[in-house]
Amino acid sequence: MIEVKRTNSQNEDFIQLVAALDKDLAIRDGDEHGFYAQFNKIANLNHVVVLYNNNIPVACGAIKPYESNCMEVKRIFVPETERGKGWASMVLTELEKWAFELGTSKLILETGLKQPEAIALYRKNNYTVIPNYGQYANIENSVCFEKNL
C-alpha cells in the first residue's frame, strides 16, 4: 500500500533518506560537494513529503519559500533499490499540489549535471530549463528548472 505523507524536516524517515542522498551526492559531486551542501540544510523545512510503500520509506522531497509566489524544490531522493518505480514523480506531484494549495504559482529547482536521473525526472514532469539562479548563477555543473503551476 502506497502512502504519501506530508510532514516537516523533523520526520525521522526524511532525515534518514536525506542522509543517504547526501552520501550519494558526496560521491557524484566530488570536490564540489561542500559548495552544494551549504544550500541543502534541512533544519527548517516545513513542507516535506515522504512516500511509503508498505510502511517502508521509499522517496522524499521538500519545498521551501524562495520569493513571492515561488517555492524551491529541495531534497528529492529515491534510494537506488527503489528507482524506476515512479516514486520520485509521485513525490514531485504531491509537492506541486501542496505548493499550489499554499498559493504558489511557480516552482524552481537546481540539480547537477552529474545527476542525469534527476534531469530526466524534471523533464518528464514538464519542468523547463531556465538560466541558473541565485547562488548557482555561474556554476557550470548546475542546471536549473522551473514549472508554472
N, CA, C and O atoms as a GROMACS GRO file, in nm:
protein
  596
    1MET      N    1   0.082  -0.118   0.000
    1MET     CA    2   0.000   0.000   0.000
    1MET      C    3   0.087   0.126   0.000
    1MET      O    4   0.182   0.137   0.078
    2ILE      N    5   0.054   0.219  -0.088
    2ILE     CA    6   0.130   0.343  -0.101
    2ILE      C    7   0.068   0.450  -0.011
    2ILE      O    8  -0.054   0.468  -0.011
    3GLU      N    9   0.153   0.518   0.065
    3GLU     CA   10   0.109   0.630   0.148
    3GLU      C   11   0.198   0.749   0.118
    3GLU      O   12   0.321   0.739   0.118
    4VAL      N   13   0.134   0.863   0.093
    4VAL     CA   14   0.206   0.988   0.073
    4VAL      C   15   0.182   1.073   0.197
    4VAL      O   16   0.068   1.110   0.227
    5LYS      N   17   0.289   1.103   0.269
    5LYS     CA   18   0.276   1.174   0.396
    5LYS      C   19   0.334   1.314   0.386
    5LYS      O   20   0.450   1.332   0.348
    6ARG      N   21   0.254   1.412   0.419
    6ARG     CA   22   0.301   1.550   0.432
    6ARG      C   23   0.350   1.567   0.574
    6ARG      O   24   0.281   1.532   0.670
    7THR      N   25   0.470   1.622   0.588
    7THR     CA   26   0.530   1.635   0.720
    7THR      C   27   0.627   1.753   0.717
    7THR      O   28   0.611   1.845   0.637
    8ASN      N   29   0.727   1.750   0.805
    8ASN     CA   30   0.831   1.854   0.805
    8ASN      C   31   0.967   1.786   0.823
    8ASN      O   32   0.976   1.664   0.828
    9SER      N   33   1.069   1.866   0.832
    9SER     CA   34   1.205   1.812   0.834
    9SER      C   35   1.243   1.743   0.965
    9SER      O   36   1.356   1.696   0.979
   10GLN      N   37   1.152   1.738   1.060
   10GLN     CA   38   1.178   1.665   1.184
   10GLN      C   39   1.143   1.516   1.169
   10GLN      O   40   1.172   1.436   1.258
   11ASN      N   41   1.081   1.479   1.059
   11ASN     CA   42   1.041   1.341   1.034
   11ASN      C   43   1.166   1.252   1.023
   11ASN      O   44   1.254   1.278   0.941
   12GLU      N   45   1.172   1.148   1.104
   12GLU     CA   46   1.291   1.061   1.110
   12GLU      C   47   1.318   0.990   0.977
   12GLU      O   48   1.433   0.973   0.938
   13ASP      N   49   1.212   0.949   0.908
   13ASP     CA   50   1.232   0.882   0.780
   13ASP      C   51   1.291   0.978   0.677
   13ASP      O   52   1.376   0.940   0.597
   14PHE      N   53   1.244   1.103   0.679
   14PHE     CA   54   1.301   1.205   0.590
   14PHE      C   55   1.448   1.226   0.622
   14PHE      O   56   1.531   1.232   0.531
   15ILE      N   57   1.481   1.237   0.748
   15ILE     CA   58   1.621   1.257   0.790
   15ILE      C   59   1.710   1.143   0.741
   15ILE      O   60   1.821   1.167   0.694
   16GLN      N   61   1.662   1.019   0.750
   16GLN     CA   62   1.741   0.904   0.706
   16GLN      C   63   1.755   0.902   0.553
   16GLN      O   64   1.862   0.871   0.501
   17LEU      N   65   1.648   0.934   0.482
   17LEU     CA   66   1.656   0.938   0.336
   17LEU      C   67   1.754   1.047   0.291
   17LEU      O   68   1.832   1.026   0.198
   18VAL      N   69   1.750   1.163   0.356
   18VAL     CA   70   1.840   1.272   0.319
   18VAL      C   71   1.985   1.235   0.350
   18VAL      O   72   2.076   1.275   0.277
   19ALA      N   73   2.008   1.162   0.456
   19ALA     CA   74   2.145   1.116   0.486
   19ALA      C   75   2.196   1.028   0.372
   19ALA      O   76   2.312   1.039   0.333
   20ALA      N   77   2.110   0.941   0.320
   20ALA     CA   78   2.150   0.856   0.207
   20ALA      C   79   2.171   0.941   0.082
   20ALA      O   80   2.263   0.916   0.004
   21LEU      N   81   2.087   1.040   0.062
   21LEU     CA   82   2.104   1.133  -0.051
   21LEU      C   83   2.238   1.204  -0.042
   21LEU      O   84   2.311   1.213  -0.141
   22ASP      N   85   2.272   1.253   0.076
   22ASP     CA   86   2.398   1.326   0.092
   22ASP      C   87   2.519   1.237   0.065
   22ASP      O   88   2.619   1.284   0.010
   23LYS      N   89   2.512   1.110   0.103
   23LYS     CA   90   2.622   1.017   0.073
   23LYS      C   91   2.638   1.000  -0.078
   23LYS      O   92   2.749   1.001  -0.130
   24ASP      N   93   2.525   0.985  -0.146
   24ASP     CA   94   2.527   0.970  -0.292
   24ASP      C   95   2.584   1.096  -0.358
   24ASP      O   96   2.667   1.088  -0.449
   25LEU      N   97   2.540   1.212  -0.312
   25LEU     CA   98   2.586   1.337  -0.372
   25LEU      C   99   2.734   1.364  -0.344
   25LEU      O  100   2.803   1.422  -0.427
   26ALA      N  101   2.782   1.322  -0.229
   26ALA     CA  102   2.924   1.341  -0.197
   26ALA      C  103   3.011   1.270  -0.300
   26ALA      O  104   3.116   1.320  -0.340
   27ILE      N  105   2.966   1.152  -0.343
   27ILE     CA  106   3.040   1.077  -0.445
   27ILE      C  107   3.027   1.145  -0.581
   27ILE      O  108   3.127   1.165  -0.650
   28ARG      N  109   2.905   1.180  -0.619
   28ARG     CA  110   2.881   1.241  -0.751
   28ARG      C  111   2.948   1.378  -0.764
   28ARG      O  112   3.008   1.409  -0.867
   29ASP      N  113   2.937   1.459  -0.659
   29ASP     CA  114   2.986   1.596  -0.665
   29ASP      C  115   3.137   1.607  -0.645
   29ASP      O  116   3.198   1.704  -0.689
   30GLY      N  117   3.196   1.510  -0.579
   30GLY     CA  118   3.340   1.515  -0.554
   30GLY      C  119   3.380   1.641  -0.479
   30GLY      O  120   3.323   1.673  -0.375
   31ASP      N  121   3.479   1.711  -0.532
   31ASP     CA  122   3.533   1.830  -0.466
   31ASP      C  123   3.432   1.943  -0.454
   31ASP      O  124   3.450   2.033  -0.371
   32GLU      N  125   3.326   1.940  -0.532
   32GLU     CA  126   3.226   2.048  -0.528
   32GLU      C  127   3.118   2.023  -0.424
   32GLU      O  128   3.030   2.107  -0.405
   33HIS      N  129   3.122   1.909  -0.356
   33HIS     CA  130   3.015   1.874  -0.263
   33HIS      C  131   2.995   1.978  -0.153
   33HIS      O  132   2.881   2.010  -0.118
   34GLY      N  133   3.102   2.030  -0.099
   34GLY     CA  134   3.091   2.129   0.007
   34GLY      C  135   3.014   2.253  -0.036
   34GLY      O  136   2.935   2.308   0.040
   35PHE      N  137   3.037   2.296  -0.159
   35PHE     CA  138   2.965   2.413  -0.211
   35PHE      C  139   2.815   2.387  -0.212
   35PHE      O  140   2.737   2.467  -0.161
   36TYR      N  141   2.775   2.275  -0.270
   36TYR     CA  142   2.633   2.244  -0.281
   36TYR      C  143   2.569   2.216  -0.145
   36TYR      O  144   2.456   2.256  -0.119
   37ALA      N  145   2.641   2.147  -0.058
   37ALA     CA  146   2.587   2.106   0.072
   37ALA      C  147   2.541   2.225   0.155
   37ALA      O  148   2.445   2.214   0.230
   38GLN      N  149   2.609   2.338   0.143
   38GLN     CA  150   2.572   2.454   0.223
   38GLN      C  151   2.431   2.505   0.192
   38GLN      O  152   2.372   2.574   0.274
   39PHE      N  153   2.378   2.472   0.076
   39PHE     CA  154   2.245   2.518   0.036
   39PHE      C  155   2.138   2.412   0.057
   39PHE      O  156   2.022   2.431   0.019
   40ASN      N  157   2.175   2.300   0.118
   40ASN     CA  158   2.081   2.189   0.131
   40ASN      C  159   2.055   2.148   0.275
   40ASN      O  160   2.026   2.032   0.303
   41LYS      N  161   2.066   2.243   0.366
   41LYS     CA  162   2.035   2.214   0.507
   41LYS      C  163   1.886   2.189   0.520
   41LYS      O  164   1.805   2.250   0.451
   42ILE      N  165   1.849   2.099   0.609
   42ILE     CA  166   1.707   2.062   0.621
   42ILE      C  167   1.643   2.106   0.753
   42ILE      O  168   1.526   2.074   0.777
   43ALA      N  169   1.714   2.176   0.838
   43ALA     CA  170   1.666   2.206   0.973
   43ALA      C  171   1.528   2.270   0.978
   43ALA      O  172   1.450   2.240   1.069
   44ASN      N  173   1.496   2.357   0.886
   44ASN     CA  174   1.371   2.432   0.897
   44ASN      C  175   1.278   2.416   0.777
   44ASN      O  176   1.213   2.512   0.736
   45LEU      N  177   1.272   2.297   0.722
   45LEU     CA  178   1.181   2.274   0.610
   45LEU      C  179   1.043   2.237   0.666
   45LEU      O  180   1.028   2.139   0.739
   46ASN      N  181   0.944   2.317   0.632
   46ASN     CA  182   0.809   2.295   0.685
   46ASN      C  183   0.717   2.220   0.590
   46ASN      O  184   0.605   2.184   0.626
   47HIS      N  185   0.764   2.194   0.468
   47HIS     CA  186   0.681   2.128   0.368
   47HIS      C  187   0.760   2.012   0.306
   47HIS      O  188   0.826   2.027   0.204
   48VAL      N  189   0.749   1.898   0.371
   48VAL     CA  190   0.824   1.778   0.333
   48VAL      C  191   0.724   1.668   0.299
   48VAL      O  192   0.620   1.654   0.364
   49VAL      N  193   0.756   1.591   0.196
   49VAL     CA  194   0.676   1.475   0.159
   49VAL      C  195   0.764   1.351   0.170
   49VAL      O  196   0.876   1.347   0.120
   50VAL      N  197   0.711   1.249   0.236
   50VAL     CA  198   0.776   1.118   0.241
   50VAL      C  199   0.676   1.017   0.183
   50VAL      O  200   0.559   1.014   0.222
   51LEU      N  201   0.724   0.937   0.091
   51LEU     CA  202   0.642   0.835   0.028
   51LEU      C  203   0.676   0.699   0.088
   51LEU      O  204   0.793   0.663   0.100
   52TYR      N  205   0.573   0.625   0.124
   52TYR     CA  206   0.590   0.493   0.184
   52TYR      C  207   0.529   0.387   0.094
   52TYR      O  208   0.422   0.407   0.037
   53ASN      N  209   0.597   0.275   0.082
   53ASN     CA  210   0.545   0.157   0.014
   53ASN      C  211   0.542   0.046   0.119
   53ASN      O  212   0.647  -0.001   0.164
   54ASN      N  213   0.421   0.005   0.157
   54ASN     CA  214   0.406  -0.095   0.264
   54ASN      C  215   0.481  -0.055   0.391
   54ASN      O  216   0.553  -0.134   0.450
   55ASN      N  217   0.463   0.070   0.430
   55ASN     CA  218   0.521   0.129   0.552
   55ASN      C  219   0.672   0.147   0.547
   55ASN      O  220   0.734   0.179   0.649
   56ILE      N  221   0.734   0.127   0.431
   56ILE     CA  222   0.878   0.148   0.416
   56ILE      C  223   0.899   0.279   0.340
   56ILE      O  224   0.843   0.296   0.232
   57PRO      N  225   0.979   0.372   0.395
   57PRO     CA  226   1.002   0.498   0.325
   57PRO      C  227   1.086   0.476   0.198
   57PRO      O  228   1.197   0.423   0.206
   58VAL      N  229   1.032   0.515   0.083
   58VAL     CA  230   1.098   0.489  -0.044
   58VAL      C  231   1.132   0.615  -0.125
   58VAL      O  232   1.198   0.606  -0.228
   59ALA      N  233   1.088   0.731  -0.079
   59ALA     CA  234   1.118   0.854  -0.152
   59ALA      C  235   1.084   0.974  -0.065
   59ALA      O  236   1.004   0.965   0.028
   60CYS      N  237   1.148   1.086  -0.098
   60CYS     CA  238   1.119   1.209  -0.024
   60CYS      C  239   1.144   1.330  -0.111
   60CYS      O  240   1.202   1.321  -0.219
   61GLY      N  241   1.099   1.442  -0.062
   61GLY     CA  242   1.123   1.571  -0.126
   61GLY      C  243   1.066   1.681  -0.040
   61GLY      O  244   0.993   1.655   0.056
   62ALA      N  245   1.099   1.804  -0.074
   62ALA     CA  246   1.052   1.918   0.004
   62ALA      C  247   1.038   2.040  -0.085
   62ALA      O  248   1.093   2.046  -0.195
   63ILE      N  249   0.964   2.137  -0.034
   63ILE     CA  250   0.957   2.269  -0.098
   63ILE      C  251   0.980   2.372   0.011
   63ILE      O  252   0.946   2.350   0.127
   64LYS      N  253   1.038   2.484  -0.029
   64LYS     CA  254   1.056   2.593   0.067
   64LYS      C  255   1.036   2.726  -0.006
   64LYS      O  256   1.061   2.735  -0.126
   65PRO      N  257   0.991   2.827   0.066
   65PRO     CA  258   0.970   2.957   0.003
   65PRO      C  259   1.099   3.009  -0.059
   65PRO      O  260   1.207   2.995  -0.002
   66TYR      N  261   1.085   3.068  -0.177
   66TYR     CA  262   1.201   3.130  -0.242
   66TYR      C  263   1.179   3.280  -0.258
   66TYR      O  264   1.260   3.360  -0.212
   67GLU      N  265   1.070   3.317  -0.322
   67GLU     CA  266   1.031   3.457  -0.332
   67GLU      C  267   0.880   3.460  -0.348
   67GLU      O  268   0.816   3.355  -0.350
   68SER      N  269   0.823   3.576  -0.359
   68SER     CA  270   0.678   3.588  -0.370
   68SER      C  271   0.622   3.498  -0.480
   68SER      O  272   0.666   3.504  -0.595
   69ASN      N  273   0.526   3.414  -0.444
   69ASN     CA  274   0.459   3.323  -0.538
   69ASN      C  275   0.552   3.219  -0.600
   69ASN      O  276   0.520   3.161  -0.704
   70CYS      N  277   0.665   3.194  -0.538
   70CYS     CA  278   0.761   3.097  -0.592
   70CYS      C  279   0.823   3.018  -0.478
   70CYS      O  280   0.866   3.074  -0.377
   71MET      N  281   0.826   2.885  -0.495
   71MET     CA  282   0.891   2.799  -0.398
   71MET      C  283   0.999   2.718  -0.469
   71MET      O  284   0.993   2.697  -0.590
   72GLU      N  285   1.096   2.672  -0.391
   72GLU     CA  286   1.206   2.594  -0.444
   72GLU      C  287   1.192   2.448  -0.402
   72GLU      O  288   1.167   2.418  -0.285
   73VAL      N  289   1.207   2.358  -0.497
   73VAL     CA  290   1.204   2.214  -0.471
   73VAL      C  291   1.341   2.173  -0.419
   73VAL      O  292   1.444   2.210  -0.475
   74LYS      N  293   1.341   2.096  -0.311
   74LYS     CA  294   1.466   2.054  -0.248
   74LYS      C  295   1.458   1.906  -0.211
   74LYS      O  296   1.350   1.853  -0.188
   75ARG      N  297   1.572   1.841  -0.205
   75ARG     CA  298   1.594   1.711  -0.143
   75ARG      C  299   1.507   1.597  -0.198
   75ARG      O  300   1.462   1.511  -0.122
   76ILE      N  301   1.485   1.597  -0.328
   76ILE     CA  302   1.416   1.485  -0.392
   76ILE      C  303   1.514   1.366  -0.393
   76ILE      O  304   1.628   1.379  -0.438
   77PHE      N  305   1.467   1.253  -0.342
   77PHE     CA  306   1.555   1.136  -0.337
   77PHE      C  307   1.476   1.007  -0.335
   77PHE      O  308   1.371   0.996  -0.270
   78VAL      N  309   1.529   0.909  -0.407
   78VAL     CA  310   1.479   0.772  -0.406
   78VAL      C  311   1.602   0.681  -0.394
   78VAL      O  312   1.694   0.693  -0.475
   79PRO      N  313   1.605   0.592  -0.295
   79PRO     CA  314   1.720   0.500  -0.284
   79PRO      C  315   1.734   0.418  -0.412
   79PRO      O  316   1.636   0.388  -0.480
   80GLU      N  317   1.858   0.383  -0.443
   80GLU     CA  318   1.888   0.312  -0.569
   80GLU      C  319   1.802   0.188  -0.588
   80GLU      O  320   1.760   0.158  -0.700
   81THR      N  321   1.775   0.115  -0.481
   81THR     CA  322   1.696  -0.009  -0.493
   81THR      C  323   1.550   0.016  -0.527
   81THR      O  324   1.479  -0.076  -0.566
   82GLU      N  325   1.506   0.140  -0.513
   82GLU     CA  326   1.365   0.174  -0.539
   82GLU      C  327   1.345   0.256  -0.666
   82GLU      O  328   1.232   0.294  -0.699
   83ARG      N  329   1.451   0.283  -0.738
   83ARG     CA  330   1.440   0.368  -0.857
   83ARG      C  331   1.371   0.296  -0.971
   83ARG      O  332   1.371   0.173  -0.979
   84GLY      N  333   1.311   0.376  -1.058
   84GLY     CA  334   1.243   0.321  -1.175
   84GLY      C  335   1.100   0.276  -1.148
   84GLY      O  336   1.039   0.212  -1.233
   85LYS      N  337   1.047   0.310  -1.032
   85LYS     CA  338   0.912   0.267  -0.995
   85LYS      C  339   0.812   0.383  -0.994
   85LYS      O  340   0.695   0.364  -0.961
   86GLY      N  341   0.859   0.502  -1.029
   86GLY     CA  342   0.770   0.618  -1.032
   86GLY      C  343   0.756   0.692  -0.901
   86GLY      O  344   0.675   0.785  -0.891
   87TRP      N  345   0.834   0.653  -0.800
   87TRP     CA  346   0.821   0.716  -0.669
   87TRP      C  347   0.855   0.866  -0.674
   87TRP      O  348   0.784   0.947  -0.614
   88ALA      N  349   0.962   0.903  -0.743
   88ALA     CA  350   1.002   1.044  -0.746
   88ALA      C  351   0.895   1.130  -0.811
   88ALA      O  352   0.868   1.241  -0.764
   89SER      N  353   0.833   1.082  -0.917
   89SER     CA  354   0.725   1.158  -0.980
   89SER      C  355   0.606   1.174  -0.887
   89SER      O  356   0.540   1.278  -0.887
   90MET      N  357   0.578   1.071  -0.808
   90MET     CA  358   0.468   1.081  -0.711
   90MET      C  359   0.498   1.187  -0.605
   90MET      O  360   0.411   1.266  -0.569
   91VAL      N  361   0.622   1.190  -0.556
   91VAL     CA  362   0.661   1.292  -0.459
   91VAL      C  363   0.651   1.430  -0.522
   91VAL      O  364   0.596   1.523  -0.462
   92LEU      N  365   0.704   1.445  -0.641
   92LEU     CA  366   0.702   1.574  -0.710
   92LEU      C  367   0.559   1.623  -0.733
   92LEU      O  368   0.531   1.741  -0.713
   93THR      N  369   0.471   1.535  -0.773
   93THR     CA  370   0.331   1.572  -0.794
   93THR      C  371   0.267   1.620  -0.665
   93THR      O  372   0.192   1.718  -0.664
   94GLU      N  373   0.296   1.550  -0.554
   94GLU     CA  374   0.240   1.592  -0.425
   94GLU      C  375   0.296   1.728  -0.383
   94GLU      O  376   0.223   1.811  -0.330
   95LEU      N  377   0.424   1.750  -0.406
   95LEU     CA  378   0.483   1.881  -0.374
   95LEU      C  379   0.420   1.991  -0.458
   95LEU      O  380   0.396   2.100  -0.408
   96GLU      N  381   0.393   1.964  -0.584
   96GLU     CA  382   0.328   2.061  -0.671
   96GLU      C  383   0.188   2.095  -0.620
   96GLU      O  384   0.150   2.212  -0.616
   97LYS      N  385   0.113   1.993  -0.581
   97LYS     CA  386  -0.022   2.016  -0.526
   97LYS      C  387  -0.016   2.102  -0.401
   97LYS      O  388  -0.094   2.196  -0.385
   98TRP      N  389   0.077   2.068  -0.313
   98TRP     CA  390   0.091   2.139  -0.186
   98TRP      C  391   0.130   2.285  -0.212
   98TRP      O  392   0.072   2.376  -0.152
   99ALA      N  393   0.225   2.306  -0.300
   99ALA     CA  394   0.267   2.443  -0.333
   99ALA      C  395   0.149   2.524  -0.388
   99ALA      O  396   0.130   2.640  -0.352
  100PHE      N  397   0.071   2.463  -0.476
  100PHE     CA  398  -0.046   2.530  -0.532
  100PHE      C  399  -0.146   2.565  -0.422
  100PHE      O  400  -0.201   2.675  -0.421
  101GLU      N  401  -0.170   2.472  -0.330
  101GLU     CA  402  -0.260   2.497  -0.217
  101GLU      C  403  -0.212   2.614  -0.131
  101GLU      O  404  -0.292   2.685  -0.071
  102LEU      N  405  -0.081   2.632  -0.126
  102LEU     CA  406  -0.022   2.742  -0.048
  102LEU      C  407  -0.023   2.874  -0.124
  102LEU      O  408   0.022   2.976  -0.072
  103GLY      N  409  -0.075   2.873  -0.247
  103GLY     CA  410  -0.084   2.995  -0.326
  103GLY      C  411   0.037   3.023  -0.413
  103GLY      O  412   0.053   3.134  -0.464
  104THR      N  413   0.120   2.924  -0.429
  104THR     CA  414   0.239   2.938  -0.511
  104THR      C  415   0.204   2.918  -0.658
  104THR      O  416   0.128   2.827  -0.692
  105SER      N  417   0.259   3.001  -0.744
  105SER     CA  418   0.230   2.988  -0.888
  105SER      C  419   0.346   2.928  -0.967
  105SER      O  420   0.329   2.892  -1.083
  106LYS      N  421   0.464   2.916  -0.903
  106LYS     CA  422   0.580   2.864  -0.975
  106LYS      C  423   0.673   2.790  -0.880
  106LYS      O  424   0.692   2.829  -0.765
  107LEU      N  425   0.731   2.680  -0.932
  107LEU     CA  426   0.836   2.608  -0.861
  107LEU      C  427   0.965   2.620  -0.940
  107LEU      O  428   0.965   2.618  -1.063
  108ILE      N  429   1.075   2.633  -0.868
  108ILE     CA  430   1.208   2.634  -0.929
  108ILE      C  431   1.293   2.530  -0.857
  108ILE      O  432   1.259   2.487  -0.746
  109LEU      N  433   1.403   2.491  -0.920
  109LEU     CA  434   1.494   2.397  -0.856
  109LEU      C  435   1.628   2.398  -0.927
  109LEU      O  436   1.641   2.445  -1.040
  110GLU      N  437   1.726   2.344  -0.857
  110GLU     CA  438   1.859   2.325  -0.912
  110GLU      C  439   1.895   2.179  -0.895
  110GLU      O  440   1.865   2.118  -0.792
  111THR      N  441   1.960   2.125  -0.996
  111THR     CA  442   2.018   1.992  -0.985
  111THR      C  443   2.152   1.995  -1.056
  111THR      O  444   2.187   2.094  -1.121
  112GLY      N  445   2.227   1.888  -1.045
  112GLY     CA  446   2.360   1.885  -1.104
  112GLY      C  447   2.365   1.809  -1.234
  112GLY      O  448   2.287   1.716  -1.256
  113LEU      N  449   2.456   1.847  -1.319
  113LEU     CA  450   2.476   1.776  -1.445
  113LEU      C  451   2.520   1.632  -1.420
  113LEU      O  452   2.504   1.546  -1.507
  114LYS      N  453   2.575   1.605  -1.301
  114LYS     CA  454   2.618   1.470  -1.267
  114LYS      C  455   2.502   1.386  -1.211
  114LYS      O  456   2.524   1.277  -1.158
  115GLN      N  457   2.381   1.437  -1.224
  115GLN     CA  458   2.261   1.367  -1.178
  115GLN      C  459   2.164   1.350  -1.294
  115GLN      O  460   2.056   1.411  -1.294
  116PRO      N  461   2.199   1.269  -1.392
  116PRO     CA  462   2.114   1.255  -1.511
  116PRO      C  463   1.975   1.201  -1.480
  116PRO      O  464   1.880   1.233  -1.552
  117GLU      N  465   1.962   1.120  -1.375
  117GLU     CA  466   1.829   1.069  -1.338
  117GLU      C  467   1.738   1.184  -1.296
  117GLU      O  468   1.620   1.186  -1.329
  118ALA      N  469   1.794   1.279  -1.222
  118ALA     CA  470   1.715   1.394  -1.178
  118ALA      C  471   1.674   1.481  -1.296
  118ALA      O  472   1.559   1.525  -1.306
  119ILE      N  473   1.767   1.505  -1.386
  119ILE     CA  474   1.736   1.586  -1.505
  119ILE      C  475   1.623   1.520  -1.584
  119ILE      O  476   1.531   1.587  -1.629
  120ALA      N  477   1.631   1.389  -1.601
  120ALA     CA  478   1.525   1.316  -1.673
  120ALA      C  479   1.392   1.326  -1.600
  120ALA      O  480   1.287   1.342  -1.663
  121LEU      N  481   1.394   1.317  -1.467
  121LEU     CA  482   1.272   1.329  -1.387
  121LEU      C  483   1.204   1.462  -1.412
  121LEU      O  484   1.084   1.467  -1.438
  122TYR      N  485   1.280   1.570  -1.405
  122TYR     CA  486   1.219   1.702  -1.419
  122TYR      C  487   1.169   1.725  -1.561
  122TYR      O  488   1.062   1.784  -1.579
  123ARG      N  489   1.243   1.681  -1.659
  123ARG     CA  490   1.195   1.695  -1.797
  123ARG      C  491   1.066   1.615  -1.818
  123ARG      O  492   0.973   1.664  -1.881
  124LYS      N  493   1.062   1.493  -1.765
  124LYS     CA  494   0.944   1.408  -1.778
  124LYS      C  495   0.822   1.472  -1.714
  124LYS      O  496   0.709   1.450  -1.759
  125ASN      N  497   0.844   1.552  -1.609
  125ASN     CA  498   0.735   1.616  -1.536
  125ASN      C  499   0.712   1.761  -1.580
  125ASN      O  500   0.657   1.842  -1.504
  126ASN      N  501   0.755   1.793  -1.702
  126ASN     CA  502   0.726   1.922  -1.767
  126ASN      C  503   0.791   2.044  -1.702
  126ASN      O  504   0.735   2.154  -1.704
  127TYR      N  505   0.908   2.024  -1.644
  127TYR     CA  506   0.988   2.137  -1.598
  127TYR      C  507   1.073   2.183  -1.716
  127TYR      O  508   1.116   2.101  -1.797
  128THR      N  509   1.098   2.312  -1.725
  128THR     CA  510   1.179   2.366  -1.833
  128THR      C  511   1.307   2.427  -1.777
  128THR      O  512   1.309   2.483  -1.667
  129VAL      N  513   1.414   2.414  -1.854
  129VAL     CA  514   1.543   2.469  -1.814
  129VAL      C  515   1.535   2.621  -1.815
  129VAL      O  516   1.480   2.680  -1.908
  130ILE      N  517   1.590   2.682  -1.712
  130ILE     CA  518   1.598   2.827  -1.701
  130ILE      C  519   1.743   2.866  -1.674
  130ILE      O  520   1.824   2.780  -1.638
  131PRO      N  521   1.776   2.994  -1.689
  131PRO     CA  522   1.912   3.035  -1.651
  131PRO      C  523   1.934   3.005  -1.502
  131PRO      O  524   1.843   3.018  -1.421
  132ASN      N  525   2.055   2.965  -1.469
  132ASN     CA  526   2.086   2.937  -1.329
  132ASN      C  527   2.060   3.059  -1.244
  132ASN      O  528   2.096   3.171  -1.282
  133TYR      N  529   1.997   3.039  -1.131
  133TYR     CA  530   1.954   3.148  -1.044
  133TYR      C  531   2.037   3.153  -0.916
  133TYR      O  532   2.106   3.058  -0.880
  134GLY      N  533   2.027   3.268  -0.849
  134GLY     CA  534   2.086   3.284  -0.716
  134GLY      C  535   2.229   3.237  -0.707
  134GLY      O  536   2.313   3.272  -0.789
  135GLN      N  537   2.256   3.155  -0.606
  135GLN     CA  538   2.392   3.106  -0.579
  135GLN      C  539   2.446   3.014  -0.687
  135GLN      O  540   2.565   2.984  -0.689
  136TYR      N  541   2.359   2.969  -0.778
  136TYR     CA  542   2.400   2.878  -0.885
  136TYR      C  543   2.430   2.952  -1.017
  136TYR      O  544   2.461   2.888  -1.118
  137ALA      N  545   2.420   3.084  -1.016
  137ALA     CA  546   2.427   3.164  -1.138
  137ALA      C  547   2.547   3.133  -1.227
  137ALA      O  548   2.531   3.124  -1.349
  138ASN      N  549   2.662   3.117  -1.173
  138ASN     CA  550   2.781   3.095  -1.256
  138ASN      C  551   2.844   2.958  -1.232
  138ASN      O  552   2.964   2.939  -1.251
  139ILE      N  553   2.763   2.864  -1.190
  139ILE     CA  554   2.813   2.730  -1.160
  139ILE      C  555   2.790   2.640  -1.281
  139ILE      O  556   2.676   2.612  -1.318
  140GLU      N  557   2.898   2.596  -1.342
  140GLU     CA  558   2.891   2.519  -1.467
  140GLU      C  559   2.824   2.385  -1.452
  140GLU      O  560   2.760   2.337  -1.547
  141ASN      N  561   2.835   2.321  -1.336
  141ASN     CA  562   2.779   2.188  -1.318
  141ASN      C  563   2.635   2.188  -1.268
  141ASN      O  564   2.579   2.083  -1.237
  142SER      N  565   2.575   2.307  -1.259
  142SER     CA  566   2.435   2.318  -1.216
  142SER      C  567   2.345   2.338  -1.336
  142SER      O  568   2.384   2.399  -1.436
  143VAL      N  569   2.224   2.287  -1.326
  143VAL     CA  570   2.119   2.314  -1.424
  143VAL      C  571   1.994   2.344  -1.344
  143VAL      O  572   1.960   2.272  -1.250
  144CYS      N  573   1.925   2.452  -1.381
  144CYS     CA  574   1.806   2.496  -1.307
  144CYS      C  575   1.682   2.479  -1.394
  144CYS      O  576   1.686   2.491  -1.516
  145PHE      N  577   1.571   2.453  -1.326
  145PHE     CA  578   1.444   2.429  -1.391
  145PHE      C  579   1.335   2.510  -1.324
  145PHE      O  580   1.350   2.556  -1.211
  146GLU      N  581   1.222   2.527  -1.396
  146GLU     CA  582   1.104   2.587  -1.337
  146GLU      C  583   0.979   2.521  -1.395
  146GLU      O  584   0.982   2.460  -1.502
  147LYS      N  585   0.871   2.535  -1.321
  147LYS     CA  586   0.740   2.489  -1.369
  147LYS      C  587   0.636   2.584  -1.315
  147LYS      O  588   0.631   2.610  -1.195
  148ASN      N  589   0.552   2.635  -1.404
  148ASN     CA  590   0.439   2.715  -1.361
  148ASN      C  591   0.326   2.623  -1.322
  148ASN      O  592   0.296   2.527  -1.393
  149LEU      N  593   0.265   2.652  -1.210
  149LEU     CA  594   0.158   2.565  -1.158
  149LEU      C  595   0.021   2.614  -1.204
  149LEU      O  596  -0.081   2.553  -1.170
   0.00000   0.00000   0.00000
